[in-house]
Amino acid sequence: MPKLTRRGFIAATLAAGTVRTLPGLASRTGGRRILTLVYDKSLGMMRAVERIVP
């Protein structure tokens, strides 16, 4: 199990919540999805950020 700081835990929890909620939201709105890779300093690694553009 990786050692997570409080900031890393919060970031991982928010990312997991976003992954669960965005697909349902995207299918209802019908917008385009834009996937961007960003470096998250708190996690120390790259992560994907998905935006929905109408």
N, C-alpha and C positions, 0 to 999 in steps of 0.2 A: 504494500500500500504506500503510495507516495506521501511525503510529508507536505501538508498544505498549511499555509498561513491563513489567518482569518480573511485577508483580502483575496487570496487565491481561492478559498472555499466559496466566498460570496460570488466571485466571478464565474466559477465553475457551476454553481447552482443557477445563476441567472442564464448562463449559456444553455444549460440543460432545459430550463423552462422555456426559453425561446425556441429551441429545437422542437419542443412538443407543441407549442401553440401556433407557430408561424405557418405550418403547412395547412391547417384548417382555415386560417385567416386568408391565406393566399388563394385558396380555391373559391372562397366566397366573393372576394373582391375582384378577381380576374386580372390583376395587374401583372406586370413583368417582374421577375425576380432578378436581382443583381447580387451576385456572390463576390465578396471581397475578402482577401486574406490580409489580416493585420497582425502585427507583432504585439502581443500582450505582455508588458513588462512584469505584471504581477504574477502571471503564470510562467513566464520565462520561455514562451514558445508561441508559434503562430496559431491563430484560430480563425475560423471562418465567420464572417458577418454577412447576413443575408438581409437585403432591403427589398421592399416591394414598391415599385414605381407604377403609378396609375397610367 
